């Protein structure tokens, strides 16, 4: 029996947490649902184990899942039996971890499990969204259609993720280079100049004194500064792991001047794309909203989606609580209201997602274009300032000699 730590919402919406024992992750979720909880997070509590770096199993890449999904859909559409499809696809996998997972899925199906239940035993590869859509496809007899829809969804989600990563790589790279360059100058170069100026004697200019003082401080307390940096990172991580910490950080992130609007657009694109895909695949809206909330990536957005779910369970429309939460733009709320009134909710959600994918693309481009000159100015000013501060005494000495 494995142990699982859980955080869940009761029927009243109150959050609770604890630890339970179950044979599998699926069994643990079933226990919680039977007790009237909707699971927010569920993590296996593992004992201590030592692994030599580099000897662990290779992670299954999202691209590999997309290729598998498309190939599987083609085979099912061609009339091949489910088990035979899994056998063929597992045999041609280069990734041993993915091959092992597919072999286990095939064995579970042969033992009498449904395809969705077999996939649910491997949550690190096939998430709840994947499992629920496959389950809806099996029930509706449209598994090939659902799989193609899933592959298209994952590809678009990958593109969105790639855009966000691309926006972060450039500033992170420039700031890292700046930190390394400034660190090398302050620790190795400045002390050499300071010793030279000391030998010359005389009064040093103000900027040079400040730079030398900073250099001495950095050299003397380097280990302490590095320790404090890692302690601050660990403290932040621990704080963010708490409910209040995550709420406060995510709230500030949404209100941040440049990054806030981008996060909001990403959240809207992700919410509408995921929910639209699930509704069009036949997944009940209550189940769809629960899965969407879990994958929101932002506590404020997550709470807003849960409030929408709670309102729908009380018989209200989806647009009304969406407007009340204040997270989603008025245009999105109005379009969803029209989709709800016309019975074309899935089509409207996918249209919104397409629009916001383009908005994210434009926002990332604008942010990169804005950050580029700012970062270059920062890097030039910092390094240039240090160089000038060090050369001021040399100019002073040269002027004295020349005079």
N, C-alpha and C positions, 0 to 999 in steps of 0.2 A: 504494500500500500504506500502511495506517495502522499506527501503533505503539500497542501496548497494554501498560500496566503491570499485572502480575497478582500475586495472592497466592493460593496454592492448597494443598490438603492432598494428600499422597501416599497410596498404599495403606496405608502403615503409620500414617498419621495425623499425620505430621510436616508442619509448615508450611514452605513455600518461596515465594520470590518472584523476579520477574524482569521482563524486557521482551521482547515478541515482535512480529513483524510479520505482519499478516494483512489480507486484503481487507476483511473485515467483522468485527463483534463476534462474530457466530455462528461464523465461520470460526476465530477465535481460541479460542473455547470448545471447538470441535471438536478443535483441535490439542492443547489441554491434556488433554482427555478421552482422546484417542488415546495420550497419553503416560502415562496412568494417574492423572491428577490430578482432584480434584473442586474446581471453582473456588469460592473464597471471595469475592474481589473482582476485578473486571476493569474498568479505566478506560482510556479512550483518551488517549494522550499527545498533546496539541495544541501546535503552535507558537504564537508570540506573534501576537496579532491585536488590532487596535484597533477598537472599536465605539463609535459616538456613543451616549450614553445615550438610551434610549427608541426606538431604531431597530431593536432586535432583534425576533425573532418572538415572538408571544404564546404563553405556556405553555398546554398543553392541561390543562384542569381535570379533576379526577377525576369531577365530576358529569357532564361532557360524555361521558366514557367510559361511565358508567353508562347514560345516555340512549341512546347509540349501541348499547350491548350489548342493552338491552331491545328497541329498535326492530329490530335485526338478528335477534334471536331470533323476534320476531313475523313478520317477513318470511320467514325460513327455514321456520317452521312453516306458513306459508301456501302454500309450494311454489315461491316465487320463486327463480330461479337465483342462485348466490353472487355472480357478477360484477354482475348487475343490482342486487342489494341494495346492494353497495358503491357502485355508480354513483349510485343514488338518494340514499343517505345522505351521500355526499361532496358532492353538489350542493346539499344543503340546510344545510350547515355554515356558520355565521357566522364561526367562528374559522378564519382562513386557514391557520394552522399545522396544525390538525387536518384541514382539507380537503385540504391537500397530502399529509399522511400517508396518508389513506384513498385518495387517487388513486394513490399509489405502491403501496399494498397491492393495489389492483385491478389495476394493471399487472403486478405480480409474479404474481398468480393467473392472469391471462390468458397469461402467459409459461410457465405450467406448474408454478409453485410451489404447494405446499399452502397453505391459508389460514394455518396455524400458522407455517410458515416465512416467509411474507410478513409476518406480524405481528412475528416475531422480529427483523426488520431495523430495528424502531423501538422499542428497549428503553426509551426515555424515556417513551413513551406506554403501551406494552403490556409489562408486566414478565414475568418468567419464570413466575410463577404463572398469569397469563392465557394465555400461550402454551402451557404444558403442559396446561392444562385444555381449551383449544381443540383441541389435538392429540389428546387422549383422546376428545373428542367426535366428531372427524372419523373416527377409527379405529372407534369404536363405533357410528357412524351416529346419534348422539343430540346433534348440535350445538346444536339449539334448546334442549333441556333443559339442557345444560351452560352455555349463554349466560345463561339465566334464573337458573341457580344462581350463576353468576359475578356477575351484577348484584346479586343478593341479598347475596352475600358482600361486595362492594365497598361497598354501602350500609351494612352493619353495621360494616365497618372504618372508614368515614367517620364514623359516629356515635361510635365509640370514640375516634377521633382528636379529634373535636370536644369530647368530654367532657374530655379531658386538656388541650386548649388552653383550654377554659373555666375549668378549675381554676387555670391558670397566669396568665390575663389579669388577674384581680382583684388578687392580691398584687403582680404586676409593675407594674400601674398605680398602686397606692397607694405603692409604694416609689419609683417614678419621680417622682410628685408630691412626695413627701417630700424627695427629693434636690434637686429644683428649688427648692422653697420654702426649704429650709435653706441651699442655695447662694446664693440671692438675698439672704437675710437676712445671711449671714456676709460676703459680698463687698461689698454695697452699703449695707446698713442699719447694721450694727455699726460700721464705720469712722466714720460720721457721729456716732453716739452717743459713740464713743471720743474724737473731737475735742472734742465738747461737754463731756465730763467732764474733759478735760485743761484746758480753759479755766476750769472751776469750781475745779479744784485739790482737794486733800484725798485721803485714803486711800479707795480703792475696795474694796467687798466682795469676798471670795474668788471667788465664782461669776462675778462680772463680769470679774475679772482673767483667769480661765481662758478665758471666751468671747472676750474681746478678743485674748488671745494666740493662740487658735485661728484667729480671723479674720485676724490679721496673717500667720500662717503660711500660711493658705489663699490670701490675696491675693498674697503674695510668691512662693509656689511652685505657683501654679495650673497653669501650663503643664507643669511637671515632673510634677505629680500626674496630669494628664490623659495625659501621655506614658507614665507608669508603668502607668496603668490599661490603656491599649491594648496596651502591651508585655506585661503580664500576661495579657491576653485572647489575644494572639497566641501567647504561650508555652504557655498551657493548650491551645489548639487544636492546636498542634504536638505537644505531649506526648500528647494524646488520640488523635492520628493514629497513634501507635506502638502495637504490640501490647501491651506491658506497661502503657503509659499507659491505654489503653482498658480493659484488664482491671482495673487498680486503681481507676479512677474508677467503672466500672460495679459493681464489688464494693462500694464504699463507698455507692453510690446504693441498692443493694438492702438495705443495713444501716441506712440513714438512718431516724430515728425516725418521721417522718410520711410522707415520700414513698416510703420503701422498700416498705411493704406495698402501696401503690398501684401501684408499678412491677411488683411481683410478680404482682398480680391482672391487670394489663394484659397482661403476658407470657403468663400462663396462658390468658387469653381469646383472645389472638392466635394462640398455638400451637395450641390445640384447634380454633378456628374454621377456620384455614387447613388444618391436616392433615385435619380432618373433611371439608371441602369437596373436597379433592384425592382422598382415598380413595373417597368416594361417587361421584366422577366417573370412577373407573377408573385413576387415576394410581398407579403402583407405589409402595409405602410408602417404598422407599429414595430414589427421586427426590423424593417428597413431603417427606421429612425434610431432604434437602439444601436444598430451596427454603425450607422453614420456617426452617432455621438461618440462612440468608442474610438473611432478613427479620425476624429476632428483635429487633434493635434494642438488644440488651444482650449484651456479650461473654460474661458468665457463663452466660446462658441459651443463647447460641449454642453454646458449648463443651459444655454439658450435652446439647443435641440431637445434636451430632456424636458424643458418646460413646454415645448411644442408638443412633444409626445404625450405629456400629462394632460394638456388641454384637449388633444384629440380624443384621449380616452374618456374625457368628460363630455364629449359630443360636440365640441367646437370645431371650427374650420382650421386649416393649417395656416392660412394667411394671417388671421387675427393675432395669434400668439407670436408669430414671426415678426410682425410689425411692433408688438409691445416690447420685445426683448431689446430692440435698438441695435442689434449687431448687423443685421442685413439691410442693405440699401433699399429705399422706397421702391425703386424700379423693379428690383428682384421680387419684393413682396407683391407688387401689383401684377406682375407677370404670372406668379404662382397662383394668385387669386383668380386670374382669368383662366389658367389651366385647370384649376379645381372646378370652376363653374362650367367649363365646356367639356369636362371629362377627358382632357388631353394633358394631364399632369406630367406624364413621362416625357412627352414631346416638348412641352414648355421648359421643363427642367434641363433637358439636353440642349435646347437652344440657348438658355441662360449660361450653361457650362461652356458652350462654344464661344459665346461672347466674352466671358470672363477669362477664358484661356488666352484670347487675343489681348485682353486688357492686362493680364499678367505679363505677357510678352512685351507689350509696350512699356509697362511700368519698370520692368527689369532693364530694358534698353535705356530708358530715361535716367534711372538711378545710376547705372554704370557710367553714362555720359556725364552725369553731374559729379560723381565721386572721383573720376579720373583726374580732372584738374585740381580738385581739392587735395587729393592724396599726393599728387606730384608737388604741389605748393608746400604741403606739410613736410615732405621728405627733403625738398630743396632747402627750405627755411631751417630745418633742424640741423642737417649736415653742414649746410653753408654757414649757419650761425656759429657752429663749433669751430669750423676752419678759420673764420674771420677772427673769433675770439683768441685763437692761438697765434694768429699772425699779427695782431695788433702790437704786442710788445716788440716783435721783430721790426715792424715799421718804425716804432718809437726809437729803437736802438739805432737803426739805419739813419734816421733823421738827426739823432744826436751826433753820430759820427760824421755825417755830411756837413753839419753845422760847425 
